[in-house]
């Protein structure tokens, strides 16, 4: 783990308030992020992924706390607001442009959509599995199907 609470707050100053976002909460989500994200998959983007994961979860917690302070049920979910009316004034937003298809709960914050978009890229492409030696007698990886023409293979 290379990102600590101070670095997270420097990179995301919107989370600078220790009253709204206690150090213990930031540290907790950093620990969770680094335990869940595969370092070999994320490579040089591991810290960015961890910070986006933390920011997303801190945002959701802040929303839940505000809901509880206003007499609501903390942790209840709602999607992005697409329209709102007050008296004769109405406004609506195209939430589809700011959402990641299939992103589910990650679409609840901008940090989540950024994380989800990046996470999809971390799983893209092949993973090379080289010659193995464990367990014993495992030998090299399977080379794939035989595509050479022959009596049982009419390519």
C-alpha positions as a Python dict, from the first residue, in 0.01 Angstrom:
ca = {
    (1, 'X'): (0, 0, 0),
    (2, 'X'): (160, 322, -110),
    (3, 'X'): (-125, 572, -64),
    (4, 'X'): (-186, 687, 291),
    (5, 'X'): (-453, 915, 437),
    (6, 'X'): (-246, 1233, 389),
    (7, 'X'): (-173, 1152, 24),
    (8, 'X'): (-537, 1068, -42),
    (9, 'X'): (-646, 1403, 104),
    (10, 'X'): (-382, 1585, -103),
    (11, 'X'): (-498, 1413, -423),
    (12, 'X'): (-867, 1462, -344),
    (13, 'X'): (-895, 1790, -147),
    (14, 'X'): (-1275, 1766, -148),
    (15, 'X'): (-1225, 1506, 127),
    (16, 'X'): (-1000, 1729, 340),
    (17, 'X'): (-1250, 1775, 623),
    (18, 'X'): (-1161, 1540, 906),
    (19, 'X'): (-1499, 1619, 1064),
    (20, 'X'): (-1690, 1493, 759),
    (21, 'X'): (-1436, 1227, 658),
    (22, 'X'): (-1247, 1100, 965),
    (23, 'X'): (-898, 958, 919),
    (24, 'X'): (-1025, 623, 1045),
    (25, 'X'): (-1284, 604, 766),
    (26, 'X'): (-1030, 695, 497),
    (27, 'X'): (-784, 441, 637),
    (28, 'X'): (-1052, 174, 654),
    (29, 'X'): (-1149, 215, 287),
    (30, 'X'): (-784, 230, 178),
    (31, 'X'): (-725, -102, 351),
    (32, 'X'): (-1032, -254, 184),
    (33, 'X'): (-932, -119, -159),
    (34, 'X'): (-580, -260, -145),
    (35, 'X'): (-711, -596, -24),
    (36, 'X'): (-959, -622, -313),
    (37, 'X'): (-765, -480, -608),
    (38, 'X'): (-527, -719, -783),
    (39, 'X'): (-189, -542, -796),
    (40, 'X'): (-65, -749, -1090),
    (41, 'X'): (-374, -655, -1292),
    (42, 'X'): (-383, -287, -1196),
    (43, 'X'): (-8, -233, -1224),
    (44, 'X'): (89, 135, -1223),
    (45, 'X'): (-279, 234, -1186),
    (46, 'X'): (-326, 52, -854),
    (47, 'X'): (-305, 366, -642),
    (48, 'X'): (-546, 555, -868),
    (49, 'X'): (-792, 266, -850),
    (50, 'X'): (-761, 253, -471),
    (51, 'X'): (-819, 628, -439),
    (52, 'X'): (-1127, 620, -663),
    (53, 'X'): (-1261, 323, -466),
    (54, 'X'): (-1211, 514, -140),
    (55, 'X'): (-1365, 836, -274),
    (56, 'X'): (-1669, 646, -401),
    (57, 'X'): (-1730, 477, -67),
    (58, 'X'): (-1668, 791, 138),
    (59, 'X'): (-1922, 975, -80),
    (60, 'X'): (-2181, 704, -24),
    (61, 'X'): (-2116, 712, 351),
    (62, 'X'): (-2152, 1091, 361),
    (63, 'X'): (-2484, 1062, 177),
    (64, 'X'): (-2602, 800, 428),
    (65, 'X'): (-2498, 1017, 723),
    (66, 'X'): (-2678, 1322, 581),
    (67, 'X'): (-2988, 1109, 526),
    (68, 'X'): (-2976, 991, 889),
    (69, 'X'): (-2933, 1348, 1017),
    (70, 'X'): (-3245, 1451, 825),
    (71, 'X'): (-3453, 1171, 975),
    (72, 'X'): (-3420, 934, 681),
    (73, 'X'): (-3298, 579, 667),
    (74, 'X'): (-2920, 569, 622),
    (75, 'X'): (-2796, 344, 346),
    (76, 'X'): (-3111, 349, 136),
    (77, 'X'): (-3026, 362, -231),
    (78, 'X'): (-3157, 583, -503),
    (79, 'X'): (-3031, 640, -852),
    (80, 'X'): (-2927, 968, -1006),
    (81, 'X'): (-3201, 1232, -1020),
    (82, 'X'): (-3312, 1286, -1379),
    (83, 'X'): (-3573, 1556, -1315),
    (84, 'X'): (-3695, 1778, -1034),
    (85, 'X'): (-3976, 2032, -1006),
    (86, 'X'): (-4033, 2307, -753),
    (87, 'X'): (-4346, 2516, -804),
    (88, 'X'): (-4339, 2609, -1174),
    (89, 'X'): (-3966, 2555, -1223),
    (90, 'X'): (-3849, 2222, -1361),
    (91, 'X'): (-3506, 2086, -1445),
    (92, 'X'): (-3393, 1752, -1582),
    (93, 'X'): (-3059, 1599, -1668),
    (94, 'X'): (-2945, 1332, -1910),
    (95, 'X'): (-2807, 1086, -1656),
    (96, 'X'): (-2723, 833, -1928),
    (97, 'X'): (-2431, 1045, -2046),
    (98, 'X'): (-2270, 1028, -1702),
    (99, 'X'): (-2336, 660, -1636),
    (100, 'X'): (-2141, 350, -1722),
    (101, 'X'): (-2354, 80, -1882),
    (102, 'X'): (-2367, -216, -1645),
    (103, 'X'): (-2203, -8, -1372),
    (104, 'X'): (-2478, -63, -1117),
    (105, 'X'): (-2393, 97, -783),
    (106, 'X'): (-2073, 246, -928),
    (107, 'X'): (-2294, 496, -1112),
    (108, 'X'): (-2401, 652, -782),
    (109, 'X'): (-2090, 877, -769),
    (110, 'X'): (-1851, 1032, -1019),
    (111, 'X'): (-1570, 847, -845),
    (112, 'X'): (-1754, 520, -894),
    (113, 'X'): (-1805, 575, -1266),
    (114, 'X'): (-1437, 661, -1303),
    (115, 'X'): (-1339, 354, -1102),
    (116, 'X'): (-1571, 126, -1300),
    (117, 'X'): (-1445, 258, -1633),
    (118, 'X'): (-1085, 203, -1525),
    (119, 'X'): (-1161, -139, -1374),
    (120, 'X'): (-1305, -259, -1705),
    (121, 'X'): (-976, -173, -1870),
    (122, 'X'): (-776, -361, -1607),
    (123, 'X'): (-949, -684, -1707),
    (124, 'X'): (-902, -633, -2080),
    (125, 'X'): (-658, -836, -2281),
    (126, 'X'): (-496, -1171, -2230),
    (127, 'X'): (-291, -1284, -1936),
    (128, 'X'): (16, -1482, -2036),
    (129, 'X'): (62, -1806, -1848),
    (130, 'X'): (413, -1934, -1900),
    (131, 'X'): (584, -2263, -1843),
    (132, 'X'): (492, -2395, -1504),
    (133, 'X'): (679, -2611, -1263),
    (134, 'X'): (428, -2638, -985),
    (135, 'X'): (251, -2869, -920),
    (136, 'X'): (504, -3136, -1011),
    (137, 'X'): (488, -3265, -1369),
    (138, 'X'): (274, -2969, -1480),
    (139, 'X'): (486, -2883, -1788),
    (140, 'X'): (417, -2592, -2023),
    (141, 'X'): (82, -2425, -2073),
    (142, 'X'): (-161, -2571, -2329),
    (143, 'X'): (-73, -2425, -2672),
    (144, 'X'): (-433, -2422, -2794),
    (145, 'X'): (-616, -2636, -3051),
    (146, 'X'): (-426, -2805, -3333),
    (147, 'X'): (-510, -2616, -3652),
    (148, 'X'): (-270, -2792, -3889),
    (149, 'X'): (-444, -2970, -4179),
    (150, 'X'): (-460, -3344, -4146),
    (151, 'X'): (-690, -3644, -4183),
    (152, 'X'): (-895, -3550, -3872),
    (153, 'X'): (-857, -3175, -3900),
    (154, 'X'): (-995, -3039, -4229),
    (155, 'X'): (-895, -2673, -4213),
}
